Amino acid sequence: MSTTVYVVSAVLVFVFAGLMAMAGIGAAFLFVPLFFYLGVPLAQATPTALLLNVVSLMFASANYWRGRLINFRIGLPMLVVAVVLSPVGARLTPHVDQRLLLSLFAGFLVVAGALMLFYRAKARTEPLGRAAELGAGVGVGGVAGFLGGLLGVGGGNFILPVLNWAGLPAKVAAGTTSLVVVFSSLSGFLGHATLGGIDPAFIGVTAVAAGAGSIIGSQVMKTKMSNAQLKRVIGLVLWLIAAKMILDLVT
């Protein structure tokens, strides 16, 4: 790859890792199409994006943990199931047509953007019971893990709305999501890594950018930016990328 690709990728990773760390969802679902349009092969873009999720959200999770913004009761069951099923989705990726994968990815971005722009969690009159927490954790962890591994997205966009629905405060939902996505992304990355297509130099450059962006982004979320402002920005970005992908698919 050219030096330009490295530089542009590092800048974009820094910016989007910071933004997504604020929401605790990771930016792999943005990195995959961005890398692809920069000329990075899909087989390389997917595992790289998952590993960047691990790097960026590892720092963010530590920041949220220090702020006591992680709910382990619902997060741990979700984490375990996502870790188990993420490599299953990753191993299926090479057997799915690339055009179909890109179509699924575009659809994912449309739905994720809509959730960011229009979904408003309703305050629950009472917290979920332990059985409901376990069921929600296992169910959404399975879906997020499998699809996250298949598409290389980590699954945070599936997890965050469920935690909002469960009645977790916005910042606790973000912190809990970040913890789950760290481990589901690592599991998915390991599944993809066994298939080859890893560029250590590209991963190293973008990983440094992802870590720096995440540290800054999670700190800003804790102290300055409102959740509503962040969701509007992310939702619009997702729709712009989805529109570009759909246009390319139909032309």
C-alpha positions in Angstrom: 0.0 0.0 0.0 1.1 3.6 -0.6 2.2 6.1 2.1 -1.0 8.1 1.3 -3.2 5.1 2.3 -1.3 4.8 5.6 -1.6 8.5 6.4 -5.2 8.9 5.4 -6.2 5.7 7.2 -4.4 6.8 10.4 -6.2 10.1 10.4 -9.6 8.6 9.8 -9.0 5.9 12.4 -8.0 8.6 15.0 -11.2 10.6 14.4 -13.7 7.8 14.2 -12.2 5.8 17.0 -12.6 8.8 19.2 -16.2 9.4 18.2 -17.2 5.7 18.6 -15.4 5.3 21.9 -17.8 8.0 23.2 -20.7 5.6 22.5 -18.7 2.5 23.5 -19.5 0.7 20.3 -16.2 0.6 18.5 -15.6 1.9 14.9 -15.0 -1.4 13.0 -18.3 -1.0 11.1 -16.9 2.3 9.8 -13.3 1.1 9.3 -14.2 -1.8 7.0 -15.9 0.3 4.3 -13.4 3.1 4.7 -10.4 0.8 4.3 -12.2 -0.9 1.4 -12.6 2.4 -0.5 -9.0 3.3 0.2 -8.0 0.2 -1.7 -7.4 -2.2 1.2 -8.7 -5.7 0.3 -11.8 -6.8 2.2 -10.1 -9.8 3.5 -7.5 -7.6 5.1 -9.8 -4.7 6.1 -12.1 -6.9 8.2 -9.6 -8.4 10.6 -7.8 -5.1 10.9 -11.0 -3.3 11.8 -11.8 -5.9 14.5 -8.3 -5.6 16.0 -8.6 -1.8 16.0 -11.9 -2.3 18.0 -9.9 -4.2 20.6 -7.2 -1.6 20.8 -9.5 1.5 21.0 -12.2 0.0 23.3 -9.6 -1.5 25.6 -8.5 2.0 26.6 -12.1 3.2 26.6 -13.3 0.3 28.8 -10.5 1.1 31.3 -11.7 4.7 31.4 -15.3 3.7 31.9 -14.4 1.1 34.6 -12.5 3.8 36.6 -15.6 5.9 36.3 -17.8 2.9 37.5 -19.8 3.0 34.3 -19.9 -0.8 33.5 -22.8 -3.0 34.5 -21.2 -6.5 34.9 -24.5 -8.3 35.7 -25.9 -7.9 32.2 -22.5 -7.4 30.4 -20.8 -10.7 31.4 -23.4 -13.1 30.0 -23.5 -11.1 26.8 -19.7 -11.1 26.6 -19.4 -14.9 27.0 -21.9 -15.8 24.3 -20.5 -13.1 21.9 -17.0 -14.5 22.3 -18.1 -18.0 21.5 -20.1 -17.1 18.4 -17.9 -14.4 16.9 -15.3 -16.8 15.5 -18.1 -18.9 13.9 -19.2 -15.8 11.9 -15.6 -15.0 11.0 -15.0 -18.5 9.6 -18.0 -18.2 7.4 -16.9 -14.9 5.8 -14.7 -16.4 3.0 -17.6 -18.5 1.9 -20.0 -15.6 1.4 -19.9 -13.6 -1.9 -18.1 -10.3 -1.5 -21.0 -8.4 -3.1 -23.5 -10.0 -0.7 -21.2 -9.1 2.2 -21.1 -5.4 1.1 -24.9 -5.4 0.7 -25.3 -6.8 4.2 -22.9 -4.2 5.4 -24.8 -1.4 3.8 -28.1 -2.6 5.3 -26.4 -2.9 8.7 -25.3 0.8 8.4 -28.7 2.0 7.4 -30.3 0.2 10.4 -27.5 1.3 12.8 -27.9 4.9 11.6 -31.6 4.9 12.1 -31.2 3.6 15.6 -28.7 6.4 16.4 -30.9 9.1 14.9 -34.4 8.1 15.9 -34.3 5.5 18.7 -35.2 7.0 22.1 -35.0 4.7 25.1 -38.0 4.9 27.3 -37.4 5.1 31.0 -38.3 1.8 32.7 -40.5 2.0 35.8 -38.5 -0.8 37.4 -35.2 -2.5 36.6 -35.1 -5.9 34.7 -35.1 -9.0 36.9 -32.0 -11.3 36.9 -33.6 -13.8 34.6 -34.5 -11.0 32.1 -31.0 -9.6 32.3 -29.6 -13.1 31.6 -31.9 -13.7 28.7 -31.3 -10.3 27.1 -27.5 -10.8 27.6 -27.4 -14.3 26.0 -29.8 -13.4 23.1 -28.2 -10.1 22.0 -24.7 -11.5 22.7 -25.3 -14.3 20.3 -26.6 -12.1 17.5 -24.0 -9.5 18.0 -21.2 -12.0 18.2 -22.2 -14.0 15.1 -22.9 -11.0 12.8 -20.0 -9.0 14.3 -17.6 -11.8 13.3 -19.2 -12.3 9.9 -19.1 -8.6 8.9 -16.2 -7.5 11.0 -18.1 -5.0 13.0 -17.7 -6.1 16.6 -21.5 -6.0 17.3 -21.7 -2.8 19.4 -24.6 -1.4 17.4 -26.7 -4.4 18.2 -25.8 -4.3 21.9 -26.2 -0.6 22.8 -29.9 -0.2 21.9 -30.7 -3.3 24.0 -28.9 -1.9 27.0 -30.8 1.4 26.5 -34.0 -0.6 26.5 -33.0 -2.4 29.6 -33.0 0.9 31.4 -29.2 1.5 31.8 -28.2 5.1 31.9 -26.6 6.2 28.6 -23.1 6.3 29.9 -23.4 3.0 31.7 -24.8 1.5 28.5 -21.8 2.9 26.6 -19.3 1.5 29.1 -20.9 -1.9 29.3 -21.0 -2.1 25.5 -17.4 -1.2 25.2 -16.3 -4.1 27.5 -18.3 -6.7 25.5 -17.1 -5.4 22.2 -13.5 -5.6 23.2 -13.7 -9.4 23.7 -16.1 -10.2 20.9 -13.9 -8.2 18.5 -10.8 -10.0 19.7 -12.5 -13.4 19.3 -13.6 -12.4 15.8 -10.2 -11.1 14.9 -8.6 -14.4 15.9 -11.1 -16.2 13.7 -10.2 -14.1 10.7 -6.4 -14.1 11.5 -6.3 -17.9 10.9 -7.4 -17.2 7.3 -4.5 -14.9 6.6 -4.5 -11.4 5.0 -2.9 -9.5 7.9 -0.5 -6.6 7.2 1.4 -6.0 10.5 2.7 -2.5 9.4 -0.8 -1.3 8.5 -2.2 -2.7 11.8 0.6 -1.0 13.8 0.1 2.4 12.3 -3.7 2.4 12.6 -3.6 0.8 16.1 -1.6 3.7 17.5 -4.2 6.1 16.0 -7.1 4.1 17.4 -5.7 4.0 20.9 -5.0 7.8 20.9 -8.5 8.6 19.5 -10.2 6.3 22.0 -8.5 7.7 25.1 -9.5 11.3 24.1 -13.0 10.3 23.0 -14.0 8.4 26.1 -12.7 11.2 28.3 -14.7 13.8 26.4 -17.8 11.6 26.7 -17.4 11.3 30.5 -17.0 15.0 30.9 -18.4 17.2 28.1 -20.5 15.8 25.2 -24.1 14.8 25.6 -25.3 11.4 24.4 -27.9 13.0 22.1 -25.3 15.2 20.3 -23.1 12.2 19.7 -25.8 9.9 18.4 -26.9 12.5 15.8 -23.3 12.9 14.5 -22.7 9.1 14.3 -26.1 8.5 12.7 -25.5 10.9 9.9 -22.0 9.5 9.3 -23.4 6.0 9.0 -26.0 7.0 6.5 -23.5 8.8 4.3 -21.3 5.8 4.2 -24.3 3.5 3.5 -25.5 5.8 0.7 -22.0 5.6 -0.9 -22.0 1.8 -0.7 -25.5 1.4 -2.0 -24.7 3.7 -5.0 -21.6 1.7 -5.8 -23.5 -1.6 -5.6 -26.3 -0.5 -8.0 -24.0 1.2 -10.6 
